Amino acid sequence: MTQLFKDVRKNLPVKPHWMGDAVFKEMTEHWESPQFKAKSEQNKINRDANAVGGKKKERVSGLGSLGRSVKVPKQSISTTPNEVDEIRSQVHAMNSELYKRLEEAQHEN
């Protein structure tokens, strides 16, 4: 169903034959709202940030997701507190850059 709605959004303002007038009007208002456009832009930025070399990576939005998304190697790796701090600062820097891009995109709209 998600793909159906994506197709409808791409073809705006053409109403598909299978969608009622009232529903189409409400969905069009939603899709054209500043809130929807901002969320869509943020999701695009997130997808771009997660793509590396044309391949999708696991979530990298914060240290909480990092622990669940990184595959544990077969060999044990020792991590010092300094290494953890470095990883944390890199993640925060990436998050800051993503939020900066989002704010710039919101100001453009």
C-alpha positions as CSV (number, residue, x, y, z in Angstrom):
1,M,0.0,0.0,0.0
2,T,2.9,2.4,0.7
3,Q,4.0,2.1,-2.9
4,L,0.5,2.9,-4.1
5,F,0.5,6.2,-2.1
6,K,4.0,7.0,-3.4
7,D,2.7,6.6,-6.9
8,V,-0.2,8.9,-6.2
9,R,2.0,11.6,-4.7
10,K,4.3,11.5,-7.8
11,N,1.3,12.1,-10.0
12,L,-0.3,14.9,-8.1
13,P,-2.7,16.6,-8.9
14,V,-4.1,13.6,-10.8
15,K,-6.6,11.7,-8.7
16,P,-6.5,7.9,-9.1
17,H,-9.8,6.3,-10.1
18,W,-9.8,4.0,-7.1
19,M,-9.5,6.8,-4.5
20,G,-12.6,8.7,-3.3
21,D,-12.7,12.5,-3.7
22,A,-12.8,13.3,0.0
23,V,-9.8,11.0,0.8
24,F,-7.8,12.4,-2.2
25,K,-8.4,15.9,-1.0
26,E,-7.4,15.1,2.6
27,M,-4.3,13.2,1.5
28,T,-3.2,16.0,-0.9
29,E,-3.5,18.6,1.9
30,H,-1.4,16.3,4.1
31,W,1.3,15.7,1.4
32,E,1.5,19.4,0.7
33,S,1.8,20.5,4.3
34,P,5.1,22.0,5.6
35,Q,5.2,19.3,8.3
36,F,5.0,16.5,5.8
37,K,7.6,18.1,3.5
38,A,10.0,18.6,6.4
39,K,9.6,15.0,7.6
40,S,10.1,13.8,4.1
41,E,13.3,15.8,3.7
42,Q,14.6,14.6,7.0
43,N,13.9,11.0,5.9
44,K,15.8,11.6,2.6
45,I,18.8,13.0,4.5
46,N,18.7,9.9,6.8
47,R,18.6,7.6,3.8
48,D,21.5,9.4,2.2
49,A,23.5,9.3,5.4
50,N,22.9,5.5,5.7
51,A,24.0,4.8,2.1
52,V,27.7,4.1,1.6
53,G,29.1,3.0,-1.8
54,G,25.6,2.4,-3.0
55,K,24.9,-0.1,-0.3
56,K,22.6,0.5,2.7
57,K,24.1,0.5,6.1
58,E,22.5,-0.3,9.4
59,R,21.1,2.6,11.5
60,V,23.7,5.0,12.8
61,S,21.6,7.7,14.4
62,G,23.1,7.3,17.9
63,L,25.0,5.1,20.2
64,G,21.9,3.3,21.3
65,S,21.3,2.0,17.7
66,L,25.1,1.5,17.2
67,G,25.2,-1.3,19.7
68,R,22.3,-3.1,18.0
69,S,23.4,-2.6,14.4
70,V,27.1,-3.3,14.5
71,K,28.0,-7.0,13.8
72,V,30.2,-8.4,16.4
73,P,33.4,-9.9,14.9
74,K,34.4,-13.4,15.8
75,Q,37.5,-12.1,17.5
76,S,37.1,-10.1,20.7
77,I,38.1,-6.5,20.4
78,S,39.0,-4.5,23.5
79,T,37.6,-1.0,23.6
80,T,39.2,1.6,25.8
81,P,37.1,4.5,27.3
82,N,39.0,6.9,24.9
83,E,37.8,4.9,21.9
84,V,34.3,5.0,23.2
85,D,34.5,8.8,23.6
86,E,35.9,9.1,20.1
87,I,33.0,7.0,18.6
88,R,30.5,9.0,20.6
89,S,32.0,12.4,19.4
90,Q,31.9,11.1,15.8
91,V,28.2,10.1,16.1
92,H,27.3,13.4,17.6
93,A,29.2,15.2,14.8
94,M,27.2,13.2,12.2
95,N,24.0,14.0,14.0
96,S,24.8,17.7,14.2
97,E,25.5,17.7,10.4
98,L,22.2,16.0,9.7
99,Y,20.2,18.4,11.8
100,K,22.0,21.3,10.2
101,R,21.0,20.0,6.7
102,L,17.4,19.6,7.9
103,E,17.3,23.1,9.2
104,E,18.7,24.5,5.9
105,A,16.2,22.5,4.0
106,Q,13.3,23.7,6.2
107,H,14.5,27.3,5.7
108,E,14.6,26.9,1.9
109,N,10.9,25.8,1.9
